[in-house]
């Protein structure tokens, strides 16, 4: 008679043979044949029901262990440069095992987020439980969802917090990761999208209470994949850093350099000074924190800074590019403390033209840490106790140099946008207290002009020395975008001249026409939207917006990796030390340019989404209130309105516009009433009622009450909609537009 093994014997054998554990393998190991297989099957089912074994594709596995071959997702390098992977088939509520990915020379290069089929080898006595070897790469990238988990008897659903996603996702009971009802979670698509019904996802991270004060920025951080925890080795390197010495540095400690920043700034990475020359010109000094001295190529700090690309700023927190030990201490130009810098001296003639420059690797000591408001008050003749002693040596020379730069700027005619910056004020508990607009002072413009000049000098210096670098590139807008801007200008009563070659001076004339009118902000925003997006590139394609032939970012290495690259290039170009730009970095510049351009856009999107959510939270208590604004965009599904009081953008769904059908005219960018012929277009003044404010997504929905001071006319009714003479003319016009579009496409 065949001896049936006990449950303990089966579990022991499965643990010792992870690669041969099907029912057939188990039967063969215990010499089970014939009818005895039925009893073995019963035992295996009992073990599975008890949670001691897990069945996957006819194989039985220890429920606390991973299968020998599984799908993995590669994580970012840790502080040591080691690559770890996350198992996508981990189950249960215990900690996810750590898996070290060990690539072979013949393996294709894998990056963060890449998925691959890997073979797992258990390890003992290490800080990880498995090592993984690549079997094959899986190129499909799953959808990521951040949302609210709603639990039910079959598992649950996720309600996305992204206002661009309105479809719920199903979560099976074994894919909840133990999430609680109402918890904020991050999930990813599980399996192919279903043709019918809700798609399935698995929860990969629990983020906590969505109503917590700091959850607004937390949502954006996870939704956009912004790293917000430093590896231990990067933190250890930052903590171990020591102040720089004078070795190999020029001594600028006698120079009256000061920092001018927002009143709540924690880091100060740029300092300025000016000297008035006898001929009426000036020498401008800009000193920038020498971050390259502390963040060496290939270090854990460098790898993490490269991965982040830049700092990200939210109303309630900053996700910095560098740990606080550097960003707020050793690399911050605090008052009265020696700090290492890379400085540039720029000479201006009496007309404000730069006649020369010279770079230094130096040591400075800040005379004062000033707020913008302080510096402005001193320049206006009302210095305080801190700025009064600085008037002759610091304030007056700075404003003299700024006056020269303003004259040069007027001749250069960079794009002169004037966009108010919203400031969201929070209570100590993290709730929205007020939404205001930041005052733009001459002190802000002074610092901006000094920084622009320093960035130009850096680009020119490295180009002259034929050293590789990353340029800040801004190409001119397309003809289609200019045509769209021209239509907005005409709808607002202004003109934008056509020309063979576009110059920023033409756009500035449009902005000047709108200045002081009700259309001021609209024209500024529309002009900004018509611009191409700036990016980083190893080749120089110029900067259209600033009207400059050569431009690079040099002035903010604490918060931008591009500036750190330029600093290292300057160090190499001048032979200042061994911490300059390495050969490997030069080879990697095209990849770095793409990467940090993407991280910059990622941060901008996260910051914008967070602002939208805070604004929606602020307005959520005012649902039903009437507000004024201006049409800022038109689409076939409705119109967008920029509200006057807060600058928030709300949607007027087409269903909330009137009691007639509205046709979308893509050429004119208008909505046209099929019965009355009413046209709704960009720039029109509106009175709206706030119908809905969703803090979780940042969405605002509006009802239209008045258009240009008049209530909307009513159409003759549903039975006659679209049949009147005016409607027939509109339909005819739209049909002609479609025919013309098809003809253009065929060409």
Buried (B, 14 or more C-beta within 10 A) or exposed (E): EBEBBEBEBBBEBBEEEBEBBEBEBBBEBBEBEEEBBEEBEEBBEEBBEEEBBBBEEEBBBBBEBBBBBBBBBBBBBBBEEBBBBBBBEBBEEEEEBBBBBBBEEEEEEBEEEBBBBBBBBEBEEEEBBBBBBBBEBBEEEBEBBBBBBBBEEEBBBBBBBBBEBEEBBBBEEEBBBEBEEEBBBBBBBBEEEEEEEBBBBBBBEBBEEBEEBBBBBBBBBBBBBBBEEBBEBBBBBBEEBEEBEEEEBEEBBEBBBBBBBEEEBEBBBBBBBBBBBEEEBBBBBBBBBBBBBBBBBEBBBBBBBBBBBBBBBBBBBBBBBBBBBBBBBBBBBBBEEBBBBBBBBBBBBEEBBBEEBEBBBBBBBBBBBBBBBBBBBBBEEEBEEBBEEBBEBBBBBBBBBBEBBBBBBEEBBBBBBEEBEBEBEBEEEBEBEEBBEEEBBBBBBBBBBBBBBBBBBBBBBBBEEEBBBBBBBBBBBEEEBBEBBBBBBEBBEBEBEEEEEBEBEBBBBBBEBBEEEEBBBBBBBBBEBBBBEBBBBBEBBBBBBBBBEBBBBBBBBBBBBBBBBBBBBBBBBBEBBEBBBBEEBBEBBEEBBEBBBEBBBBBBBBBEBBBBBBBBBBBBEEEEEEBBBBBBBBEEEBBBBBBBEBBBBBBBBBEBBBBBBBBBBEEBBBBBBBBBBBBBBBBBBBBBBBBBBBBBBBBBBBBBBBBEEEEBBEBEEEEEBBEBEBBEEBBEBBEEBEEEEEEEEEE
